[in-house]
């Protein structure tokens, strides 16, 4: 059990070390979500976080087809210029 404590002009909550370890919150940025039941504290999930590990796991268990391997081995950047063409897209959903 914990209570709100005064921290400067704000209030805070002290989270016991055991809970931080169990929830794997150590040294992580946190996000607060307000729900009907109260406040939910979660670690910030960054876009594409964990993708590399998941790709590596799938490749290890299932392997890669030749075409997949070409993409996986491709350089992330190059000096090649890209031409995108002159296309205009109209979105009619906003009237």
C-alpha positions as CSV (number, residue, x, y, z in Angstrom):
1,X,0.0,0.0,0.0
2,X,1.3,3.5,-0.8
3,X,0.0,7.0,-0.6
4,X,0.5,10.2,-2.6
5,X,3.5,12.3,-1.3
6,X,4.3,15.9,-1.9
7,X,7.2,16.5,-4.4
8,X,7.7,20.3,-4.9
9,X,4.4,21.6,-6.3
10,X,3.4,18.2,-7.5
11,X,2.4,14.9,-5.9
12,X,4.0,11.5,-6.5
13,X,3.9,7.8,-5.7
14,X,6.8,5.8,-4.3
15,X,6.8,2.4,-6.0
16,X,8.4,-0.4,-3.9
17,X,11.6,-1.8,-5.5
18,X,10.0,-5.3,-5.6
19,X,7.1,-4.1,-7.7
20,X,9.4,-2.2,-10.1
21,X,11.5,-5.3,-10.6
22,X,8.4,-7.6,-11.1
23,X,6.8,-5.2,-13.6
24,X,10.2,-4.6,-15.3
25,X,10.0,-0.8,-15.0
26,X,13.6,-0.2,-14.0
27,X,15.2,2.7,-15.9
28,X,12.2,2.9,-18.4
29,X,10.2,5.8,-19.5
30,X,6.6,5.5,-18.2
31,X,3.2,6.3,-19.7
32,X,0.2,7.0,-17.5
33,X,-3.3,6.0,-18.7
34,X,-6.4,7.1,-16.9
35,X,-9.2,4.5,-16.8
36,X,-12.5,4.2,-15.1
37,X,-10.8,2.2,-12.3
38,X,-7.9,4.6,-11.7
39,X,-4.4,5.0,-13.1
40,X,-2.4,2.5,-15.1
41,X,1.4,2.9,-15.3
42,X,3.1,1.2,-18.2
43,X,6.5,1.3,-19.8
44,X,6.6,3.4,-23.0
45,X,6.5,1.1,-26.0
46,X,8.5,2.7,-28.8
47,X,7.5,2.0,-32.4
48,X,9.1,-1.1,-33.8
49,X,10.6,-2.0,-30.4
50,X,11.6,-5.6,-30.4
51,X,11.1,-6.1,-34.1
52,X,14.7,-7.1,-34.8
53,X,14.6,-9.8,-32.1
54,X,11.4,-11.1,-33.5
55,X,12.8,-11.2,-37.0
56,X,15.9,-13.0,-35.9
57,X,13.8,-15.5,-34.0
58,X,11.6,-16.2,-37.0
59,X,14.5,-16.5,-39.3
60,X,16.3,-18.9,-36.9
61,X,13.2,-21.2,-36.7
62,X,11.8,-21.0,-40.2
63,X,14.7,-19.8,-42.3
64,X,14.5,-17.3,-45.2
65,X,13.5,-17.8,-48.8
66,X,16.0,-16.5,-51.4
67,X,13.9,-13.4,-52.1
68,X,13.7,-12.7,-48.4
69,X,17.5,-13.0,-48.0
70,X,18.0,-10.4,-50.8
71,X,16.0,-7.9,-48.8
72,X,17.7,-8.8,-45.5
73,X,21.1,-8.4,-47.0
74,X,20.3,-5.2,-48.8
75,X,22.1,-2.0,-47.5
76,X,19.9,0.3,-45.4
77,X,21.0,3.3,-47.4
78,X,22.6,4.0,-50.7
79,X,23.3,6.9,-53.0
80,X,20.7,5.9,-55.5
81,X,18.2,8.7,-56.4
82,X,14.5,7.7,-56.2
83,X,11.9,9.1,-58.5
84,X,8.4,9.1,-57.1
85,X,6.5,10.7,-59.9
86,X,3.9,13.5,-59.7
87,X,0.8,12.0,-58.2
88,X,-1.9,13.8,-56.2
89,X,-4.0,11.9,-53.8
90,X,-7.4,13.3,-52.8
91,X,-9.0,12.2,-49.6
92,X,-12.7,12.8,-49.8
93,X,-13.4,11.7,-46.2
94,X,-13.1,15.3,-45.0
95,X,-15.6,16.7,-47.4
